[in-house]
Amino acid sequence: MSIRSRFLIVICAIMLATIAVLSVSSYVLTSRFLMSEVDQNLDNRVTIISEILQSQPRDLRGRNRVRNPLANALLPTRFDSITQVITDDGSVLVGFGEVDLPVSKDVLEIANNSQLARVRESFEIEGVKYRMLSVPIRQGGALQIAIDVADIERAKQAIQRGGLLLALFGMLGSATIAWFSAGRVSRPIKDLADAAEQIARTGNLDVEVAIDGDSEIKQLTSSFNSMTAALRSSREQQKQLVQDASHELRTPLTSLRANSELLQRSDLDENARVEILRDIRTEVDELTLLSSELSALATDQKLSEIVAKVDLGPLVEEVVSRARRRYSRDISLSINDSATVDLRQSQFDRALSNLIDNAVKFSPVETAIEVVVDSNRIEIVDHGPGVAASDKSRIFERFYRSTSTRSLPGSGLGLAIVKQFVDDHDAKIEVTDTPGGGATMVIQFKE
């Protein structure tokens, strides 16, 4: 079922429920009001009759039915209501009207006990509905007055018909409005669905949906466009990575092929064979390093490792100790102040190790590598040739190698891995010149 149809059903259901509640409430309140008016009219008439009866008291017990024993006391009721006086045994003593009023058990009780309260009843005689009030008479018996409420019933039926008509027209009107409103609301969502379907079918991410609609729809559309832009960028980066990796792999593979062909020569002496095998091992090591670093770049650490709060000092000290054992170099560590930051530990280990490896590679053996931790800032200082100004903006690109370093071993991916770590942790990295010569790499975490 489409969003538009669901929206239509929901709106119609809400409108129907609202009209139903309003109609029922209107019917109940109006019915109660009209019946209250009838009861008030009956009360007023009983009050008038009671006053006349008190001024002209008569004993009703033991009398046969007569036509006007109470003189003019009942005259106000004889033209627009049915009036009846009964004795304590239920016999009709006086009756004005075309029909006799029913005498129920409750009416007999008040006819025999003038201290009991009045009784109100609704009934139907020959298809006509009446509302009756019965009150005890002090001298004995009871007075019954009933009013034809057919007009009220007709009014209630008219209210019912009006409610049904209102519900019908309300449903039609709300359905029409809801259909067009749903179309307007769902159009941007349908555009997004069509765009997503087109991307799934064609694989073409060059799709951008026009930002239109309410604020939530605009936000959704903007997020969709941002997502497709990020996917385009990611695909371009992957494509570029594959192209660069293919280019970088070509050189060692070509060298391996050439060396393997040389090993097939029968006139090759032992010294040359040893040299070729040494070159092959070097190329294999380069390929292994390149494969490892390509894997590190291709792995989304944000998904494979969770972020944890880590004290920088001990973590940096562990990486530095490992580098000292690996290179047997003088690597000093100064921890001025250690902050606690949120990071992925294994990704941090790899990034910091790459920076130290880079410093070791370019620093003379007799010079020390300095690592400084100052709160949420880490500095790796070397005293090598430094980084040329023209290269500082590019050394973190994948496979980029400056002219002066192309003859040195390396994949050109170490600093790219560092840049990926920095970007994943919303940190910053910069390259500055070391006083006296060399380069200083600075990682700055957010406070």
C-alpha positions in Angstrom: 0.0 0.0 0.0 1.3 3.4 -1.0 2.1 6.2 1.5 -0.6 8.3 -0.1 -3.3 5.6 0.5 -2.2 5.1 4.1 -2.3 8.8 4.7 -5.8 8.9 3.2 -7.0 6.0 5.4 -5.6 7.6 8.5 -7.1 11.0 7.8 -10.5 9.6 7.0 -10.4 7.4 10.1 -9.6 10.4 12.3 -12.3 12.5 10.6 -14.9 9.7 11.0 -14.0 9.3 14.6 -14.2 13.0 15.2 -17.6 13.4 13.5 -18.9 10.3 15.3 -17.9 11.7 18.7 -19.3 15.2 17.9 -22.6 13.7 16.6 -23.1 11.3 19.5 -22.2 14.1 22.0 -24.6 16.5 20.2 -27.4 13.9 20.2 -27.0 13.0 23.9 -26.7 16.5 25.1 -29.7 17.7 23.0 -31.8 14.8 24.1 -31.0 15.4 27.7 -31.7 19.1 27.4 -35.1 18.6 25.7 -36.1 15.9 28.2 -35.0 18.2 31.0 -37.3 20.9 29.6 -40.2 18.4 29.5 -39.5 17.4 33.1 -39.3 21.0 34.2 -42.7 21.7 32.5 -44.2 18.7 34.3 -42.8 19.9 37.6 -44.2 23.4 37.1 -47.7 22.0 36.4 -47.6 19.7 39.4 -46.6 22.6 41.6 -49.6 24.7 40.3 -52.0 21.8 40.8 -50.6 21.1 44.3 -51.2 24.6 45.4 -54.8 24.5 44.2 -55.4 21.1 45.8 -54.1 22.4 49.1 -56.5 25.3 49.1 -59.4 22.9 48.2 -58.6 19.7 50.1 -60.8 16.7 49.2 -60.7 13.1 50.3 -60.1 10.8 47.3 -60.4 7.5 49.1 -63.4 5.3 48.4 -64.7 7.3 45.5 -65.8 6.0 42.1 -64.5 7.5 38.9 -66.0 10.9 38.2 -65.4 13.6 35.6 -64.5 16.7 37.5 -64.3 16.2 41.2 -61.4 18.6 41.7 -63.2 21.6 40.2 -60.8 23.8 38.3 -57.5 22.4 39.7 -56.8 20.3 36.6 -58.0 22.8 34.0 -54.5 24.0 33.1 -53.5 20.5 31.9 -56.5 19.3 30.0 -55.7 20.8 26.6 -52.0 19.9 26.0 -51.4 16.9 28.3 -52.9 13.8 29.7 -53.9 14.1 33.4 -55.0 11.3 35.6 -55.8 11.0 39.3 -55.8 7.5 40.9 -56.8 6.1 44.2 -54.6 4.1 46.5 -55.7 0.9 44.9 -54.8 2.1 41.4 -58.3 2.9 40.2 -58.7 5.9 37.9 -60.7 8.6 39.7 -60.1 11.5 37.3 -58.9 11.4 33.7 -58.3 14.1 31.1 -57.1 13.0 27.7 -57.7 10.4 25.0 -55.9 7.5 26.7 -55.5 6.1 30.2 -52.1 6.4 31.7 -50.4 3.2 32.9 -50.2 2.6 36.6 -46.9 0.9 37.5 -45.8 -0.7 40.8 -43.8 2.4 41.6 -46.8 4.6 41.1 -49.0 2.4 43.4 -46.3 2.7 46.1 -46.5 6.5 46.1 -50.3 6.4 45.9 -50.3 4.6 49.2 -47.5 6.6 50.8 -47.5 10.4 50.4 -44.0 10.6 51.9 -42.4 8.9 48.9 -40.7 10.8 46.1 -42.2 11.4 42.7 -41.7 9.0 39.9 -40.7 9.8 36.2 -41.4 7.3 33.4 -41.3 7.2 29.7 -43.6 4.9 27.7 -45.4 4.4 24.5 -49.1 4.1 23.8 -50.4 3.3 20.3 -47.1 4.3 18.8 -47.0 7.6 20.6 -44.3 8.3 23.1 -45.0 10.1 26.4 -43.1 11.4 29.4 -45.0 11.1 32.7 -44.6 12.5 36.2 -46.4 10.8 39.1 -46.6 12.5 42.5 -48.5 11.4 45.7 -51.5 13.3 46.9 -51.6 14.2 50.6 -55.2 13.0 51.0 -54.4 9.7 49.4 -53.8 8.5 45.8 -51.6 9.9 43.2 -51.6 12.5 40.4 -50.2 11.5 37.0 -49.4 14.0 34.3 -48.0 13.0 30.9 -46.9 15.0 27.9 -46.6 13.8 24.3 -42.9 13.9 23.4 -43.4 12.9 19.8 -42.0 16.3 18.7 -38.9 15.7 20.8 -38.5 12.2 19.3 -38.8 13.7 15.8 -36.2 16.3 16.8 -33.8 13.6 18.0 -34.3 11.6 14.7 -33.6 14.8 12.8 -30.4 15.2 14.8 -29.5 11.6 13.9 -30.1 12.1 10.2 -28.1 15.4 10.4 -25.3 13.5 12.0 -25.3 10.9 9.3 -25.3 13.5 6.6 -22.6 15.4 8.3 -20.5 12.2 8.6 -21.1 11.5 4.9 -20.2 14.9 3.6 -17.4 15.2 6.2 -15.9 11.9 4.9 -16.2 13.0 1.3 -14.7 16.4 2.0 -11.9 15.0 4.2 -11.2 12.2 1.7 -10.8 14.8 -1.1 -8.6 17.1 1.0 -6.6 14.2 2.3 -6.0 12.8 -1.2 -4.6 16.0 -2.5 -2.7 16.8 0.7 -1.3 13.2 0.8 -0.1 13.7 -2.8 1.6 16.9 -1.9 3.2 15.4 1.2 4.2 12.1 -0.4 5.5 13.5 -3.7 9.0 14.3 -2.3 9.1 10.8 -0.6 8.1 9.2 -3.9 10.8 11.2 -5.7 13.3 9.8 -3.1 12.0 6.3 -3.6 12.2 6.6 -7.4 15.8 8.0 -7.1 16.8 5.1 -4.8 15.3 2.6 -7.2 17.1 4.2 -10.1 20.4 4.0 -8.3 19.8 0.3 -7.4 18.9 -0.5 -11.0 21.6 1.5 -12.8 24.3 1.9 -10.2 24.5 5.6 -11.2 25.0 7.8 -8.2 24.9 11.0 -10.2 21.3 11.5 -8.9 20.2 14.6 -7.0 16.7 15.1 -5.8 15.3 18.7 -5.7 14.9 19.9 -2.1 11.2 20.8 -1.6 8.5 20.4 0.9 8.3 20.9 4.7 11.3 21.2 6.9 11.3 17.4 7.7 11.1 16.5 4.0 13.8 19.1 3.2 16.0 17.5 5.8 15.3 14.0 4.5 16.0 15.1 0.9 19.2 16.9 1.9 20.4 13.9 3.9 19.7 11.7 0.8 21.6 14.0 -1.5 24.5 14.1 1.1 24.4 10.3 1.2 24.6 9.9 -2.6 27.4 12.6 -2.7 29.3 10.6 0.0 28.8 7.4 -1.9 30.0 9.1 -5.1 33.1 10.3 -3.3 33.7 6.9 -1.8 33.4 5.2 -5.1 35.8 7.7 -6.7 38.2 7.2 -3.9 38.0 3.4 -4.3 38.5 3.7 -8.0 41.5 5.9 -7.5 42.9 3.6 -4.9 42.6 0.6 -7.3 44.2 2.6 -10.1 47.0 3.8 -7.8 47.5 0.3 -6.3 47.7 -1.2 -9.8 50.3 1.4 -10.7 52.3 0.8 -7.6 52.1 -3.0 -7.9 53.3 -2.9 -11.5 56.9 -1.9 -10.6 57.7 -4.7 -8.0 55.8 -7.3 -10.2 57.8 -6.2 -13.2 61.0 -6.5 -11.2 60.0 -9.9 -9.9 59.3 -11.1 -13.4 62.6 -9.8 -14.7 64.5 -11.4 -11.8 62.7 -14.7 -12.2 63.7 -14.8 -15.9 67.3 -14.1 -15.0 67.3 -17.0 -12.6 66.4 -19.3 -15.5 69.6 -18.5 -17.3 72.1 -21.4 -17.2 75.2 -19.2 -17.4 74.3 -17.3 -14.2 77.0 -17.4 -11.6 76.4 -18.0 -7.9 77.1 -14.4 -6.8 74.6 -13.0 -9.3 72.0 -15.6 -8.2 72.4 -14.5 -4.6 72.0 -10.8 -5.5 68.8 -11.6 -7.6 67.3 -13.7 -4.7 68.1 -10.8 -2.4 66.2 -8.4 -4.8 63.3 -10.8 -5.0 63.0 -10.9 -1.2 63.1 -7.2 -1.1 60.4 -6.9 -3.7 58.3 -9.5 -1.8 58.7 -7.5 1.4 57.5 -4.4 -0.5 54.5 -6.3 -1.8 53.7 -7.6 1.7 53.9 -4.1 3.2 51.8 -2.7 0.3 49.2 -5.4 0.8 49.0 -4.8 4.5 48.7 -1.0 4.1 46.1 -1.4 1.4 44.1 -3.6 3.7 44.4 -1.0 6.5 43.1 1.7 4.1 40.3 -0.4 2.8 39.0 -1.4 6.2 36.4 0.9 7.8 37.7 1.1 11.3 34.7 3.0 12.3 32.7 -0.2 11.9 35.2 -2.8 12.9 36.4 -1.2 16.2 34.5 0.7 18.8 35.6 4.0 20.3 36.9 4.0 23.9 38.2 6.5 26.3 42.0 6.1 26.5 44.7 7.9 28.5 47.2 9.1 25.8 50.4 8.9 27.9 50.5 5.1 28.6 49.3 4.3 25.1 52.0 6.4 23.4 54.6 4.9 25.8 53.7 1.4 24.7 54.0 2.3 21.0 57.4 4.0 21.6 58.7 1.0 23.5 57.8 -1.3 20.7 59.5 1.0 18.2 62.7 1.1 20.3 62.9 -2.7 20.2 62.2 -2.8 16.5 64.7 -0.2 15.3 67.2 -0.2 18.1 67.2 3.6 17.8 67.2 6.4 20.4 63.6 7.4 20.7 62.9 9.7 23.6 59.5 10.2 25.2 58.3 13.3 27.1 54.9 13.3 28.8 54.2 16.8 30.0 50.5 16.2 30.6 48.3 13.3 29.5 44.7 13.8 28.5 41.9 11.2 28.1 40.5 11.1 24.6 38.0 9.0 22.6 39.7 6.8 20.0 40.1 3.4 18.4 43.2 1.9 20.0 44.4 -0.4 17.2 43.9 2.3 14.6 45.8 4.8 16.8 48.7 2.3 17.3 49.0 1.9 13.5 48.9 5.6 12.8 51.5 6.5 15.5 53.7 3.6 14.5 53.7 4.9 10.9 54.7 8.4 12.0 57.6 7.0 14.1 58.6 4.7 11.2 58.6 7.8 8.9 60.8 9.7 11.4 63.2 6.8 11.7 63.5 6.4 7.9 64.5 10.1 7.4 66.5 10.8 10.5 70.3 10.1 10.6 71.2 7.2 12.9 73.1 9.4 15.3 70.1 11.6 15.9 67.3 10.9 18.4 63.6 10.8 17.5 61.6 12.8 20.0 58.0 12.0 21.0 56.2 14.6 23.1 52.8 14.2 24.7 51.2 17.5 25.9 47.6 17.0 27.1 45.7 16.1 23.9 48.6 16.9 21.6 51.3 14.5 20.3 54.5 15.6 18.5 56.9 13.4 16.6 60.1 15.3 16.0 62.9 14.1 13.7 66.1 15.8 12.6 66.3 14.7 9.0 66.1 16.7 5.8 62.6 17.9 6.6 59.6 18.3 4.2 59.7 20.8 1.3 57.1 23.5 1.4 55.6 22.3 -1.9 55.2 18.8 -0.5 53.6 19.6 2.9 50.1 19.8 1.4 50.4 16.5 -0.4 52.4 14.1 1.7 49.2 12.6 3.2 47.8 11.7 -0.2 47.8 8.0 -1.1 50.9 6.8 -3.0 52.3 10.3 -3.1 56.1 10.3 -2.8 58.3 13.4 -3.2 61.1 13.5 -5.6 63.7 13.2 -2.9 62.1 10.0 -1.4 61.3 8.0 -4.4 64.5 6.0 -4.2 63.7 5.0 -0.6 61.7 1.9 0.4 58.1 2.4 1.2 54.6 2.1 -0.2 53.5 5.7 -0.1 50.5 4.7 2.1 51.9 5.2 5.6 50.9 8.8 6.0 47.6 8.3 4.2 46.7 5.8 6.9 47.6 8.5 9.5 45.3 11.0 7.7 42.5 8.5 7.7 42.9 8.0 11.4 42.8 11.8 12.0 39.7 12.2 9.8 37.9 9.3 11.6 38.5 10.9 15.0 37.8 14.5 14.0 41.3 15.5 14.9 44.0 17.5 13.0 47.5 16.8 11.8 50.0 19.3 10.5 53.7 19.3 9.5 56.1 22.0 10.7 59.8 22.5 10.4 62.0 21.3 13.3 64.4 24.0 14.5 67.8 23.1 13.2 66.4 20.9 10.5 63.9 18.1 10.2 60.2 17.7 10.3 57.7 17.7 13.2 54.4 15.9 12.9 51.7 17.1 15.2 48.4 15.3 16.0 45.9 17.5 17.8 42.8 15.9 19.3 39.7 17.9 20.2 39.3 18.9 23.9 
